[in-house]
Amino acid sequence: MKNLTRRPLPVALAVCALAVVVAAGCGSSNKSSSSTTSSTSGGGGGKIQACALLPDTKSSTRYTLFDAPYLKEAFANANVPAQVLNALNDSQKQKSQAQQCLAKGAKVILLDQINAASGNAITNLAVQQGAKVIDYDRLVVGSKAAYYVSFDNVGVGKLQGKGLVDALKANGAYTQKPVISELNGGITDNNAKLFKQGYDSVLDPLYANGTFVKAKAGDQFTDWDPVKGRQIFDQMLARNHNDIKGSIAANDGLAGAVIASLKAHGLKPIPLTGQDATPTGVQFILAGDQSGTVYKSVRKEADAASAAAIAIIKGNPVAGVNGTVSGTKSILLTPVWITKKNYKLLFDDGFLKKSEVCTGKYAQFCS
């Protein structure tokens, strides 16, 4: 994640639509709070060796549900004093958190930046003070980061594009010149651009040869904000006379926004992508409201990033480097497309619990 995976809806939609577009969903449970600061062993007011800076709690539920507890666990198991902090989408707060970490002696910072400007500023600050930076999940292009740990993000987008195509073939719309919309992530987020590069590589040839038609005003960035995504998709429906037959949604939160909009307009589900394999996203897949989601094992990503940080702290070689992205040594992991056919992989991997997904009205869809 993201990862994967940034006001209020009309009152008539408040019961479940708000849960659809914002959090862990109807019938699912949160694993942790959205507090600004969390500490592992040696954190708090004492000295630390590592610090993980997470961006927010709105762009995806993954940061509180998965990244924070996994990173804290990894550092604690290695007896490395560390802190895991969340900036709540405030770039100045994230820079202040970095300064606090460096003042406490952090030698490595895992940075999931909010935007490129603040990411570069934090990286420069850390390097000036002799610390190493590992870009976590999102790359700060052109920065002085020592390593980048993430998934093959162009590959993520390709999975979304191919997943949408497969769903359109399955429901018979593929041959009917379907109108397609795209709800992209954050325009300042390099990952969002890579995801788009991936799904556009699948969809652009189909637009070009007339197989698909891109919706009017149907390709927009959302700042990873599900509420903004809902407003944008409402406008897309209006511009296209409710005739949108398939949609790329860059993550599950944005997919939830599309679903809420379709239901509010009395429209049937359409082929629809997602990302992050959130409990809500999987529930929507089982119910037929969403076609699939990209599973990026945050456990593997957190383990790889924390292992790299621990290796640097202990003076050992960093294992797993398998590429270079924009000049930065990278550890790139492989994403998986999740549908009704293979969703149980999420339970088998311990990424989600069956009790989080197969609950309430969604229990009937689980075998």
C-alpha positions as CSV (number, residue, x, y, z in Angstrom):
1,M,0.0,0.0,0.0
2,K,-1.4,1.2,-0.1
3,N,-0.2,0.3,0.4
4,L,-3.0,-0.2,-0.6
5,T,-4.5,2.7,-0.4
6,R,-7.0,10.4,1.6
7,R,-17.0,16.0,3.9
8,P,-19.7,14.5,4.9
9,L,-22.0,12.6,2.6
10,P,-25.7,13.4,2.3
11,V,-27.7,12.3,5.2
12,A,-29.7,9.8,3.1
13,L,-26.5,7.9,2.5
14,A,-25.1,8.0,6.0
15,V,-26.0,4.5,7.2
16,C,-23.6,2.4,5.2
17,A,-22.3,4.7,2.5
18,L,-20.1,6.6,4.9
19,A,-18.6,3.3,6.0
20,V,-18.2,2.3,2.4
21,V,-16.1,5.3,1.5
22,V,-14.1,6.0,4.6
23,A,-13.2,3.1,6.9
24,A,-13.1,-0.6,7.4
25,G,-16.6,-1.1,6.3
26,C,-20.0,-2.5,7.5
27,G,-19.4,-5.5,9.7
28,S,-15.6,-5.2,9.8
29,S,-13.5,-4.3,12.8
30,N,-10.6,-1.9,13.2
31,K,-7.4,-3.3,14.6
32,S,-5.9,-0.1,15.9
33,S,-6.8,3.5,16.4
34,S,-5.8,6.5,14.3
35,S,-3.7,8.1,16.9
36,T,-0.9,10.3,15.7
37,T,2.0,8.5,17.6
38,S,2.7,4.9,18.4
39,S,5.8,3.6,20.1
40,T,7.7,0.3,20.1
41,S,10.2,-0.8,22.6
42,G,12.5,2.0,23.5
43,G,10.2,4.7,22.0
44,G,8.4,7.3,24.0
45,G,10.9,9.8,25.5
46,G,14.0,7.5,25.2
47,K,16.6,7.0,22.6
48,I,15.6,5.2,19.4
49,Q,17.5,3.7,16.4
50,A,14.7,3.6,13.8
51,C,11.6,5.6,13.0
52,A,8.8,4.8,10.5
53,L,6.8,7.8,9.2
54,L,3.4,6.9,7.8
55,P,1.3,9.4,5.9
56,D,-2.3,9.3,7.0
57,T,-5.3,7.3,8.0
58,K,-7.7,8.3,5.2
59,S,-6.1,7.4,1.9
60,S,-6.2,3.8,3.0
61,T,-7.1,1.9,6.1
62,R,-4.0,-0.2,5.7
63,Y,-1.7,2.2,7.6
64,T,-3.5,1.6,10.9
65,L,-4.8,-1.9,10.2
66,F,-1.5,-3.4,9.0
67,D,1.6,-1.2,8.5
68,A,1.8,0.2,12.0
69,P,1.4,-3.1,14.0
70,Y,3.6,-5.1,11.6
71,L,6.4,-2.5,11.7
72,K,6.2,-2.2,15.5
73,E,6.3,-6.0,15.8
74,A,9.3,-6.4,13.5
75,F,11.4,-3.8,15.4
76,A,10.4,-5.2,18.8
77,N,11.4,-8.7,17.7
78,A,14.8,-7.4,16.6
79,N,15.2,-5.5,19.9
80,V,15.6,-2.3,17.9
81,P,14.2,0.7,19.8
82,A,11.9,2.4,17.3
83,Q,8.8,4.6,16.8
84,V,6.0,4.3,14.3
85,L,4.3,7.6,13.7
86,N,1.4,8.8,11.5
87,A,1.2,12.4,10.2
88,L,-2.5,12.4,9.5
89,N,-1.9,13.9,6.1
90,D,-0.1,16.9,7.5
91,S,3.3,17.4,5.7
92,Q,4.5,19.8,8.4
93,K,3.6,17.3,11.1
94,Q,5.6,14.6,9.3
95,K,8.6,16.8,9.0
96,S,8.3,17.6,12.8
97,Q,8.0,13.9,13.5
98,A,11.2,13.3,11.5
99,Q,13.0,16.0,13.5
100,Q,11.9,14.4,16.7
101,C,13.1,11.0,15.6
102,L,16.5,12.4,14.6
103,A,16.8,14.2,17.9
104,K,16.1,10.9,19.7
105,G,19.0,9.3,17.8
106,A,17.3,7.5,14.9
107,K,19.8,6.2,12.4
108,V,17.3,5.0,9.8
109,I,14.0,6.5,8.8
110,L,11.3,4.6,6.9
111,L,9.5,7.3,5.0
112,D,6.1,7.0,3.4
113,Q,5.9,10.6,2.2
114,I,2.9,12.8,1.9
115,N,4.2,14.7,-1.1
116,A,7.5,15.0,-3.0
117,A,8.5,18.4,-1.5
118,S,8.1,17.4,2.1
119,G,9.6,14.0,1.3
120,N,12.8,15.6,-0.1
121,A,13.0,18.0,2.8
122,I,12.8,15.1,5.3
123,T,15.3,13.1,3.4
124,N,17.8,16.0,3.1
125,L,17.4,16.6,6.8
126,A,18.0,13.0,7.7
127,V,21.1,12.7,5.4
128,Q,22.6,15.9,6.8
129,Q,22.4,14.4,10.3
130,G,24.0,11.1,9.2
131,A,20.9,9.0,9.0
132,K,19.8,6.7,6.2
133,V,16.3,7.0,4.6
134,I,14.4,4.1,3.1
135,D,11.5,5.2,1.0
136,Y,8.6,3.0,2.1
137,D,5.8,2.2,-0.3
138,R,6.1,5.5,-2.1
139,L,9.2,6.7,-3.8
140,V,10.5,10.2,-3.4
141,V,11.8,10.6,-7.0
142,G,15.3,12.1,-7.1
143,S,15.9,12.1,-3.4
144,K,18.9,10.9,-1.5
145,A,17.1,7.8,-0.1
146,A,19.4,4.8,0.3
147,Y,16.7,2.3,-0.6
148,Y,13.1,1.9,-1.8
149,V,10.8,-0.8,-0.6
150,S,7.5,-1.3,-2.3
151,F,5.6,-3.4,-4.8
152,D,5.9,-3.4,-8.6
153,N,3.5,-0.5,-8.9
154,V,3.2,-0.5,-12.7
155,G,2.4,-4.2,-12.2
156,V,-0.4,-3.2,-9.7
157,G,-2.0,-1.0,-12.4
158,K,-1.7,-3.8,-15.0
159,L,-3.5,-6.2,-12.7
160,Q,-6.3,-3.6,-12.3
161,G,-6.5,-3.0,-16.1
162,K,-6.6,-6.7,-16.9
163,G,-9.1,-7.3,-14.0
164,L,-11.4,-4.8,-15.5
165,V,-11.1,-6.2,-19.0
166,D,-11.9,-9.7,-17.6
167,A,-14.9,-8.5,-15.7
168,L,-16.3,-6.7,-18.8
169,K,-15.8,-9.9,-20.8
170,A,-17.6,-11.9,-18.1
171,N,-20.7,-9.7,-18.0
172,G,-20.9,-9.4,-21.8
173,A,-20.2,-5.7,-22.0
174,Y,-16.7,-6.0,-23.6
175,T,-18.2,-6.2,-27.1
176,Q,-20.7,-3.4,-26.5
177,K,-18.3,-0.5,-26.7
178,P,-18.5,0.1,-22.9
179,V,-18.0,3.6,-21.5
180,I,-15.1,3.5,-18.9
181,S,-14.2,5.9,-16.2
182,E,-10.9,6.2,-14.2
183,L,-10.7,7.4,-10.6
184,N,-7.0,7.8,-10.1
185,G,-5.2,8.4,-6.7
186,G,-3.3,11.5,-5.8
187,I,-1.8,13.6,-8.5
188,T,1.3,14.3,-6.3
189,D,1.8,10.7,-5.4
190,N,4.3,8.9,-7.6
191,N,2.7,5.6,-6.9
192,A,-0.6,6.8,-8.2
193,K,1.1,7.8,-11.4
194,L,2.7,4.3,-11.7
195,F,-0.6,2.6,-11.1
196,K,-2.1,4.7,-13.8
197,Q,0.8,3.9,-16.1
198,G,0.0,0.3,-15.6
199,Y,-3.7,0.3,-16.2
200,D,-3.4,2.8,-19.1
201,S,-1.0,0.4,-20.8
202,V,-3.9,-2.1,-20.9
203,L,-6.8,0.4,-21.6
204,D,-5.3,2.9,-23.9
205,P,-5.0,0.5,-26.9
206,L,-8.7,-0.5,-26.3
207,Y,-9.7,3.2,-26.4
208,A,-7.6,3.8,-29.5
209,N,-9.2,0.9,-31.5
210,G,-12.7,1.7,-30.4
211,T,-13.3,-1.3,-28.2
212,F,-13.8,0.9,-25.2
213,V,-14.9,4.5,-24.9
214,K,-13.5,6.7,-22.2
215,A,-16.2,8.5,-20.3
216,K,-16.6,12.3,-20.7
217,A,-14.5,13.9,-17.9
218,G,-13.9,10.3,-17.0
219,D,-10.2,10.4,-16.1
220,Q,-9.6,12.3,-12.9
221,F,-7.3,12.3,-9.8
222,T,-9.0,12.2,-6.4
223,D,-6.2,13.0,-3.9
224,W,-7.0,9.5,-2.5
225,D,-10.1,11.0,-0.9
226,P,-13.1,8.8,-1.1
227,V,-15.5,11.7,-0.5
228,K,-13.9,13.6,-3.3
229,G,-14.0,10.5,-5.4
230,R,-17.8,10.1,-4.7
231,Q,-18.4,13.7,-5.8
232,I,-16.3,13.2,-9.0
233,F,-18.0,10.0,-9.9
234,D,-21.5,11.6,-9.4
235,Q,-20.4,14.3,-11.9
236,M,-19.1,11.6,-14.3
237,L,-22.5,9.9,-14.2
238,A,-24.2,13.2,-14.9
239,R,-21.9,14.0,-17.8
240,N,-22.4,10.5,-19.3
241,H,-26.2,10.2,-18.7
242,N,-25.6,7.4,-16.2
243,D,-24.0,5.3,-19.0
244,I,-20.8,4.1,-17.4
245,K,-20.3,0.4,-17.8
246,G,-16.9,-0.1,-16.0
247,S,-14.6,1.8,-13.8
248,I,-11.0,1.8,-12.6
249,A,-10.9,2.8,-9.0
250,A,-7.3,3.1,-7.8
251,N,-8.0,1.6,-4.4
252,D,-10.8,0.1,-2.3
253,G,-11.8,3.4,-0.7
254,L,-12.4,4.9,-4.2
255,A,-14.2,1.7,-5.3
256,G,-16.5,2.2,-2.3
257,A,-17.2,5.7,-3.5
258,V,-18.3,4.4,-6.9
259,I,-20.5,1.8,-5.3
260,A,-22.2,4.3,-3.1
261,S,-22.8,6.6,-6.1
262,L,-24.3,3.8,-8.2
263,K,-26.6,2.7,-5.4
264,A,-27.7,6.3,-4.8
265,H,-28.6,6.6,-8.5
266,G,-30.5,3.3,-8.5
267,L,-27.9,1.8,-10.8
268,K,-26.7,-1.8,-10.9
269,P,-23.1,-2.8,-10.1
270,I,-20.5,-2.4,-12.8
271,P,-17.1,-4.0,-13.4
272,L,-14.9,-2.2,-10.8
273,T,-11.4,-2.5,-9.6
274,G,-9.8,-1.7,-6.2
275,Q,-6.5,-2.1,-4.3
276,D,-5.4,-2.9,-0.8
277,A,-7.6,-5.9,-0.1
278,T,-9.4,-4.2,2.7
279,P,-12.1,-6.0,4.6
280,T,-14.8,-3.8,3.0
281,G,-13.3,-4.3,-0.4
282,V,-13.4,-8.1,-0.1
283,Q,-17.0,-7.9,1.2
284,F,-18.0,-5.9,-1.9
285,I,-16.3,-8.5,-4.1
286,L,-18.2,-11.3,-2.5
287,A,-21.5,-9.3,-2.8
288,G,-20.8,-8.7,-6.5
289,D,-20.4,-4.9,-6.1
290,Q,-16.7,-4.9,-6.9
291,S,-14.8,-7.1,-9.4
292,G,-11.5,-7.5,-7.6
293,T,-8.8,-5.8,-5.6
294,V,-5.0,-5.9,-5.6
295,Y,-3.5,-7.7,-2.7
296,K,-0.1,-6.3,-1.7
297,S,1.0,-8.2,1.4
298,V,1.7,-5.4,3.8
299,R,3.3,-8.1,6.1
300,K,5.9,-8.8,3.4
301,E,6.4,-5.1,2.6
302,A,6.8,-4.2,6.3
303,D,9.1,-7.2,6.9
304,A,11.3,-6.3,4.0
305,A,11.5,-2.6,4.9
306,S,12.1,-3.3,8.6
307,A,14.7,-5.9,7.7
308,A,16.5,-3.4,5.5
309,A,16.5,-0.9,8.3
310,I,17.7,-3.4,10.9
311,A,20.5,-4.5,8.6
312,I,21.7,-0.9,8.1
313,I,21.6,-0.3,11.9
314,K,23.6,-3.5,12.6
315,G,26.0,-2.9,9.8
316,N,24.9,-5.9,7.7
317,P,24.3,-6.1,3.9
318,V,20.7,-5.3,2.9
319,A,19.1,-8.4,1.4
320,G,16.5,-8.6,-1.3
321,V,17.5,-5.7,-3.6
322,N,16.2,-6.7,-7.0
323,G,16.0,-3.5,-9.0
324,T,16.6,0.2,-9.4
325,V,13.8,2.8,-9.6
326,S,14.8,6.3,-10.6
327,G,18.3,5.6,-9.5
328,T,17.4,4.2,-6.0
329,K,18.2,0.7,-5.1
330,S,14.9,-1.1,-4.7
331,I,13.2,-4.1,-3.2
332,L,10.1,-4.7,-5.3
333,L,7.5,-7.3,-4.3
334,T,4.9,-9.0,-6.4
335,P,1.2,-8.1,-6.1
336,V,-1.8,-10.5,-6.5
337,W,-5.2,-9.9,-8.1
338,I,-8.0,-11.0,-5.7
339,T,-11.5,-12.1,-6.9
340,K,-14.2,-14.4,-5.5
341,K,-12.2,-17.3,-6.8
342,N,-9.1,-16.7,-4.6
343,Y,-10.1,-14.4,-1.8
344,K,-9.4,-17.1,0.9
345,L,-5.7,-16.5,0.2
346,L,-6.1,-13.4,2.4
347,F,-7.2,-15.6,5.3
348,D,-4.6,-18.2,4.6
349,D,-1.9,-15.5,4.7
350,G,-3.2,-14.1,7.9
351,F,-3.7,-10.8,6.1
352,L,-7.4,-10.7,7.0
353,K,-9.5,-12.8,9.4
354,K,-12.6,-14.6,8.2
355,S,-14.5,-12.9,11.0
356,E,-13.7,-9.5,9.6
357,V,-15.2,-10.3,6.2
358,C,-17.8,-13.0,6.6
359,T,-20.0,-11.2,9.1
360,G,-23.4,-9.6,9.0
361,K,-25.1,-9.6,5.7
362,Y,-21.8,-10.7,4.0
363,A,-21.7,-14.1,5.9
364,Q,-24.1,-15.6,3.3
365,F,-21.5,-15.2,0.6
366,C,-18.7,-17.1,2.4
367,S,-18.4,-20.8,2.1
